[in-house]
Amino acid sequence: MISRSIVSCATAAAMLASACVPRMPANAQSADSLLVSPAWLASRLAEPKLVLIHVVGQAKDYDGGHSPGARRLLFSEIAGEHNGLTSELHPVPQLDSALEALGVSNDSRIVIYGGGVSVGRLYMTLDYLGLSARTSVLNGGLAAWKSDGREISIEAPTVARGTITPHLRNVVVDAQYVNANLHSPTVTILDARAPEFYNATHTMDTEPRQGHVATALNIPFTSVLNENGTFKSREALAEMFKTAGVKPGSQVVTYCHIGMQGSLLYLAAKYIGYDVRLYDGSYEDWRKRTELPIAK
């Protein structure tokens, strides 16, 4: 018979461990379904509603080999130069059209992979359009697929055009929003850049107003990944955010140079249960606004 004291200790230990991980919002996606393994994907490739998307910077990155059935999405189809900023979200009709061309519909089960920051950016875009609850990320991308000994294809599938009804979510914010929440007790601003940019010690950066958004904390985007490109465990990421000063239950706003690295940190924050926003203009936009405060 198990004593009450043993049960109590086990329960207390479990509660202590879970306290380090923020609770998932009521409408959030399960962490188990957000990041999926090659084995999980391989067992579902034949499902009729599955849409597998390989996001790439150039067509050759897709043409050289991809997971069977994967559909090519060029990064330029979801973001580009707008209002003098390097990498901003395209207008909704353009995003809608690009995804529908890949066969994405409201009831699609979407799985995405690609380069680390690109896949983060695509996930954020799908979240913005209201499609993230049905979206998963292949953890480790194509490298993990190959490492698992899975088949590689050079054939592009023929797909029927899909139909999307966007349900926009308030996950993209601007400088005004960030500035209004610099000292908010319930909002944490996170800089995803390397420490030398955050601290203004990078000697190659000759742009004016070096440093970071005042009050922002720093979690470099590279720190959320293992050496093989997979995401660190949910527990390890939660501890990383806690060590950086992010409180459980806080809303997180991520940014970087132009919104790319910040998108990967956005994905990591979503994975461990935070309510997340992306400052799309990022420091490229902030530094141009001389009335806004910076720190070094």
ZAPALUM-637672 format. One record per residue (C-alpha): y, z, x. Coordinates in steps of 0.25 Angstrom, whole numbers, padded with zeros to 4 digits, always signed. Layout:
YZX
...
***
This chain:
+0000+0000+0000
+0014-0004+0005
+0023+0008+0006
+0037+0008+0000
+0044+0010+0013
+0038-0003+0019
+0042-0011+0007
+0056-0005+0007
+0057-0009+0022
+0052-0023+0020
+0062-0024+0008
+0074-0019+0016
+0071-0028+0028
+0070-0040+0019
+0084-0036+0012
+0090-0034+0026
+0085-0048+0031
+0090-0055+0018
+0104-0048+0019
+0107-0057+0031
+0105-0070+0023
+0116-0072+0012
+0111-0074-0002
+0110-0088-0007
+0120-0091-0018
+0114-0092-0032
+0115-0108-0032
+0111-0109-0017
+0100-0118-0012
+0088-0110-0007
+0088-0109+0008
+0073-0113+0008
+0076-0126+0002
+0089-0129+0010
+0082-0131+0023
+0068-0138+0023
+0058-0142+0033
+0052-0155+0037
+0039-0151+0030
+0046-0147+0017
+0053-0161+0017
+0040-0169+0021
+0033-0163+0009
+0044-0168+0000
+0047-0182+0005
+0040-0189-0007
+0048-0181-0017
+0055-0191-0026
+0068-0183-0027
+0069-0180-0012
+0081-0186-0005
+0080-0185+0010
+0093-0188+0017
+0095-0190+0032
+0109-0188+0036
+0114-0196+0048
+0126-0200+0056
+0121-0214+0059
+0111-0223+0052
+0103-0224+0065
+0100-0209+0064
+0092-0211+0051
+0086-0225+0055
+0080-0219+0068
+0071-0210+0059
+0071-0201+0047
+0062-0193+0038
+0055-0202+0028
+0063-0205+0016
+0076-0199+0022
+0088-0206+0017
+0100-0209+0027
+0113-0203+0024
+0124-0206+0034
+0133-0194+0037
+0146-0203+0035
+0141-0204+0020
+0144-0190+0017
+0156-0186+0026
+0167-0193+0033
+0182-0193+0037
+0191-0189+0026
+0205-0184+0026
+0206-0185+0041
+0193-0176+0043
+0181-0181+0050
+0169-0177+0041
+0173-0174+0026
+0164-0175+0014
+0165-0189+0007
+0170-0189-0007
+0159-0185-0017
+0157-0200-0023
+0154-0204-0009
+0144-0193-0006
+0138-0195-0019
+0135-0210-0017
+0130-0207-0003
+0119-0198-0008
+0116-0206-0020
+0113-0218-0011
+0102-0209-0004
+0096-0206-0018
+0101-0192-0020
+0102-0188-0034
+0105-0175-0041
+0090-0171-0042
+0087-0176-0027
+0080-0166-0018
+0088-0169-0005
+0084-0166+0009
+0093-0169+0021
+0093-0169+0036
+0100-0175+0047
+0109-0170+0059
+0112-0155+0058
+0127-0156+0054
+0125-0169+0045
+0114-0162+0037
+0123-0150+0035
+0134-0159+0030
+0125-0167+0021
+0120-0154+0015
+0134-0149+0013
+0137-0162+0006
+0125-0161-0003
+0129-0146-0006
+0144-0151-0010
+0138-0161-0019
+0129-0151-0026
+0116-0156-0021
+0112-0145-0011
+0103-0138-0020
+0093-0149-0019
+0096-0152-0004
+0088-0147+0008
+0090-0149+0023
+0078-0153+0032
+0079-0142+0042
+0080-0148+0056
+0082-0162+0051
+0075-0174+0056
+0071-0167+0069
+0063-0157+0062
+0056-0168+0053
+0052-0175+0066
+0048-0162+0073
+0039-0159+0061
+0032-0172+0064
+0037-0179+0051
+0037-0194+0049
+0050-0201+0053
+0054-0214+0045
+0064-0225+0048
+0064-0231+0034
+0075-0229+0025
+0070-0226+0011
+0075-0234-0001
+0081-0224-0012
+0087-0225-0026
+0101-0221-0027
+0103-0207-0033
+0113-0200-0042
+0121-0188-0039
+0130-0180-0048
+0138-0171-0037
+0140-0157-0041
+0151-0153-0030
+0150-0139-0024
+0162-0132-0018
+0156-0132-0004
+0167-0140+0004
+0180-0133+0007
+0193-0136+0013
+0203-0130+0023
+0210-0123+0011
+0198-0116+0007
+0194-0112+0021
+0208-0107+0023
+0208-0099+0010
+0195-0092+0014
+0198-0089+0029
+0199-0074+0026
+0190-0073+0013
+0179-0062+0014
+0169-0071+0006
+0171-0084+0014
+0167-0086+0029
+0172-0099+0037
+0162-0104+0047
+0165-0113+0058
+0152-0121+0062
+0158-0127+0075
+0153-0123+0089
+0160-0110+0095
+0169-0117+0105
+0176-0125+0093
+0176-0112+0085
+0182-0104+0096
+0191-0116+0101
+0185-0116+0115
+0180-0130+0115
+0189-0137+0125
+0186-0151+0120
+0192-0148+0107
+0207-0153+0108
+0210-0153+0093
+0221-0143+0089
+0219-0130+0083
+0205-0127+0089
+0197-0115+0084
+0192-0112+0070
+0196-0109+0056
+0202-0095+0056
+0191-0084+0052
+0180-0094+0053
+0167-0089+0059
+0158-0098+0068
+0144-0102+0067
+0141-0115+0075
+0133-0125+0067
+0123-0126+0078
+0119-0112+0077
+0113-0114+0063
+0102-0123+0069
+0090-0121+0078
+0088-0129+0090
+0079-0139+0082
+0090-0141+0072
+0084-0133+0061
+0092-0122+0054
+0090-0108+0059
+0084-0098+0049
+0091-0093+0037
+0091-0079+0043
+0096-0084+0056
+0107-0091+0050
+0111-0080+0041
+0111-0071+0053
+0120-0081+0060
+0130-0081+0049
+0130-0066+0048
+0133-0065+0063
+0144-0075+0062
+0151-0066+0052
+0147-0073+0039
+0144-0063+0027
+0133-0065+0017
+0139-0070+0004
+0151-0076+0011
+0155-0090+0008
+0154-0099+0021
+0163-0110+0024
+0159-0119+0036
+0167-0128+0044
+0166-0135+0058
+0173-0147+0065
+0172-0157+0054
+0162-0151+0044
+0149-0155+0050
+0145-0143+0058
+0150-0134+0047
+0141-0142+0037
+0128-0137+0045
+0134-0123+0044
+0136-0125+0030
+0121-0128+0028
+0117-0116+0036
+0126-0107+0028
+0120-0113+0015
+0106-0111+0020
+0108-0096+0022
+0115-0094+0008
+0130-0095+0010
+0140-0101+0001
+0145-0112+0010
+0157-0121+0011
+0161-0132+0021
+0175-0134+0026
+0173-0149+0027
+0186-0152+0035
+0182-0141+0045
+0190-0138+0057
+0195-0152+0058
+0203-0150+0045
+0206-0135+0048
+0213-0138+0062
+0222-0149+0056
+0228-0139+0046
+0237-0131+0055
+0240-0121+0045
+0226-0116+0044
+0222-0105+0054
+0212-0107+0066
+0206-0097+0075
+0200-0098+0089
***
